[in-house]
């Protein structure tokens, strides 16, 4: 089955700096890669996603890049703000209703 | 759209009792729902896939007699933790894919279970 690895497990940046979180996946058939943000005690919420036929997608301060050959994808957050502090999960989906999550990255943005 | 609710948001119970958690899709029909367990500062661990009108599919290592799943309608799935023990204390979250153009799963708000 699909195996998703996520790095780093914790990340601390200064407000205004950029943050990058990287994930690798094992199943080359995976075709959908969402990123979720989870604040303490709350539900994970989708912040951006990308399909395997696209190499990059951007939404304001967040962007995701995908390298199918290397089987890795990354989340980029620019101009970080304290409210970006949360746990971020990447995921990879081989087929509908078959999604696997990375272990999560705890991002802390220091004011 | 794609709203998933969960009830209760938190529950405290005595060891040996059973606890039922409900997961509802409020604005779509969910033929499939997923149940996750999350320990503090850890990732989402898929426990089982709940299928409307049929038996749930459990992940390896998850006891189906311990975690009973019922998905009797297209908008409701329930997870019952039977004979709960302190080690069952955790954050339980359900999710569902509303079947839109993407495969996106939408999560419920979670239920924090504490077993004394």
Boltz contact constraints between the chains, C-beta under 6 A:
constraints:
  - contact:
      token1: [A, 32]
      token2: [B, 103]
      max_distance: 6.0
  - contact:
      token1: [A, 34]
      token2: [B, 104]
      max_distance: 6.0
  - contact:
      token1: [A, 43]
      token2: [B, 107]
      max_distance: 6.0
  - contact:
      token1: [A, 43]
      token2: [B, 109]
      max_distance: 6.0
  - contact:
      token1: [A, 43]
      token2: [B, 110]
      max_distance: 6.0
  - contact:
      token1: [A, 44]
      token2: [B, 107]
      max_distance: 6.0
  - contact:
      token1: [A, 46]
      token2: [B, 104]
      max_distance: 6.0
  - contact:
      token1: [A, 93]
      token2: [B, 103]
      max_distance: 6.0
  - contact:
      token1: [A, 96]
      token2: [B, 103]
      max_distance: 6.0
  - contact:
      token1: [A, 97]
      token2: [B, 32]
      max_distance: 6.0
  - contact:
      token1: [A, 97]
      token2: [B, 97]
      max_distance: 6.0
  - contact:
      token1: [A, 101]
      token2: [B, 43]
      max_distance: 6.0
  - contact:
      token1: [A, 101]
      token2: [B, 44]
      max_distance: 6.0
  - contact:
      token1: [A, 103]
      token2: [B, 43]
      max_distance: 6.0
  - contact:
      token1: [A, 104]
      token2: [B, 43]
      max_distance: 6.0
